[in-house]
């Protein structure tokens, strides 16, 4: 799984740069936690993770980087959340977007995981170009999937 190596990806360099520059936010109780590629998650995040090594931040919106109408995006996100709930997987609601307004914010989730490799599986299941791996320790990483 490419961990941000643009040379191994079919994605345009400008798109990869946009993913790296985007803001990713997670609702953790009354607090909104901001995540950025290359930066450490706040310490409060480790408490929520429990025994897991990290989590995957992902969306079901814009599969393969192709935005759809808002209604279709809403239904895709609802399917992702239903899948998590049916499986009994806890998660945090989140949102990913571009501070410059190049694309509208996308509803997202953060799912705790025991292995970083599982992050790619979640992203591929929802046909995403990339996901974030948010480790308990260390910097947030962009995993390119295409």
Secondary structure, DSSP 8 states (H G I E B T S, - for coil): -BSS-GGG-SS-HHHHHHHHH-EEEEEETTEEEEE-BTSB--HHHHHHHTT-SEEEEE-SSSGGG----HHHHHHHHHHHHHHHHHTT--EEEEEEE-TT-SS--EEEEEEEES-THHHHHHHHHTT-SEEEEEESSSBBEEEE--
